[in-house]
Amino acid sequence: MGYLLMAKIRKVVKENAGLLILAAIVGAMYLYLRTPGDTLATEAELAAVFSAGRPVLVELYSNT
């Protein structure tokens, strides 16, 4: 029983190797290119970043 299941899995992987590789590449690129989250926990930390004397890039995002 286990041998037949492994044979079926191998067949599916062999038939869909290109699609699986493409999915792996897309997944890896998503993880590499996504925007990381912030490290600021409070508004006081944000205010400290703004008053540090260096330029700050603020990105706003709304999901509505």
Summary of the structure (lengths in Angstrom):
residues: 64
radius of gyration: 23.0
end to end distance: 50.8
largest distance: 68.3
contacts: 82
relative contact order: 0.06
helix: 61%
strand: 0%
